[in-house]
Amino acid sequence: MSYRKVILYIAMSLDGYIAKDEDNIDFLSVVETPGEDYGYAAFQQTVDTLIWGRKTYDKVLSFGIDFPHKNKKCYVLSRSKTGHDENVEYYNGDIKNLIEQIRKKDGKNIYCDGGGELLYELLKHSLIDQMIISVIPHLVGNGIRLFKDKLPEQALKLTQSVTFPSGLVQLWYEKD
């Protein structure tokens, strides 16, 4: 059985925000380029499980598109919702236990995307193995920060950086 990495794959503004106030992510459009997915499709081939925060899931549903991960097991962390819907299973238990249970089963890597609360919990318990962060060349000024204050200090190793013509820079880090 291979080790299933927990991988954060997310975009943020140059000043460290994943969304503006009221979960507005329109600043991401500054790097939209026809035919360019910044490696997302290739990344999706390496994962079969998703862990998202509820606000991130709600945001994806608000786009009015079919849920893009119907072929994957999807967990949504929520303090208020339980059970499941047609796309995801809601989870409100200990994140360490969830990761442990997923890793006991054979499979591909585990994809984490927002939000800040989920990332905080994962980093607090040193559960992220790899971070792929796309930095958008835009200053947002305020909103929801990717990294919350009071995280434990952690050493990371830069394994790759890719610069795209749009100005987006993608940084790949692993636990050191």
N, C-alpha and C positions, 0 to 999 in steps of 0.2 A: 504494500500500500504506500503510495507516495504522499508526501507531506502537502497538505492543502494550505497554501498561503492565503492570508487575509490581505487584500490589496485595495487601497484607497485609490480611486480614479476620479479626479474632480478638477474643476476649473475655478480659478479665483482671479480677482482683479490684481493689478500690480501692488495695490496697497492692502491686499490680504482679505478681501471680502468675497463671499460666495453668493451673496444676494444683497440688494439694497433693501430699504425699508419695505414692509408689506410683501416680502418674498419676491420682489421684482428682480428678474435676471436678464432684462433686456440688454444690458451691457455686453452680454456674450455675443450678441449679433455683430459686434465690430470685427470679429474674425471669421464670420461666415464666408466661405469661399466655395463656389460650385465644385463638386467632386472631391472636396477635401474633408475627411472625417477625423484627421489628426490621430490615426491609428486605432480609433474606437472599434471598428468592425473586427480587426485582428485581435484586439484585446478581448472582445466578447467571445472569441473562439477558445480562450484559455480559462473561462469561468463557467460554472453551472449553477451557482448559488449567489443570491444577492441579499445583502442586508442594507436596508434603507431606514432612515427616520421617517416618521409619518408625514411631516411637512413636505419632504422631498417627494414622497409617493403622491400626496395630494396635488402637488405642483405638476407632476407628470400627467396625472389624470385631467388636470385643467386644460391641457393642450388640445383636448378633443380628438386625440388619435387613439388607435388601438394600442393596448398595453404592449410595449416593445419586447418584453421578456417572458412571454407565455411559455417558452420552452425551457425555462429555468425555475428552480425552487427559489421563491422570494419570501423573505421575512421582512416585515415592517415593524419597527419598534414603536410602541405606542403605550402611553400611560392610561389611555381612555378606551381604546378599542380592543376587543378580544375576538377570538375565532378566526374566520377567514372570509374572503370574498372570492370572486372568480379568478383573481390574479395572485393574491398573496395570503400568507398566514400572518396574523398579528401576534406579536410577542411582547410580553411585558415583564419577563423574568430577568434573571442575571445574565448579562451579556457574555460573561466568561463561560457559563454553562452552555449557552447556545453555541458558541464557537467550538467548545469541546465536543458537543454532540454532533455537530456537522463534521468535524475532523475525524470522528470515529468511523464514518462511512467513506467508502471509496468515492472518488469524484475529482473534479477539477478544482481550480482555485475559487476563492470567495471574494466577490466584488462588493465593495462598500462605496457608496456615494453619499451625499449629505445625510444629514446636515451636521452643523456644528456640535450639537448635543451628542449625536452618535459618535462622531470622531473623538470628542472629549472622553467619552467612556472607554472607547477602544484604546486610546493612547494612555489613559490613566492606568489601565491594566496591562499595558505593553502588548497588545494583541495585534497591532498592525505590523505585517512583515515587509510590506513594500508600499511606497506612495508614488503615484504618478500624478503630478500636479501640473496642469496647464495654466500658465500665467498669461492673462489677457492684458494687452498694453492699454490699460484704461485705469484711471483713478476714480474710484467710486465715492470716497469721502466718508461714508457711514453705512451702516446696515448690519448684516450678520457676518461676523468674522469667521474665517476658517478655523483658526486656532484660538481657543478661549484662554484667558489668563489662568494661572495656577496649575498648568500642566507639569508633570514631573519632567525633569531634564532627561533628554535622550540623545544619544549620539547616532547620527545617520551617516550613511556612505552614499555619495552621489555615484550612480552606476551608468547614467546616460543623460545627455541633454540634447534636445533637438530644437533647432530654430526653424520656424516656418516663414514663408514669404509674407504672411499676414501680420507678422510681428509677434505671434503667439510663441512662447518658449515653453517646451515641455521638459520637466525635470523628473528624473526617476531616482528615487532614494530607496535604500534598504536599511534595515536595522544594522547597526555596526557591531 
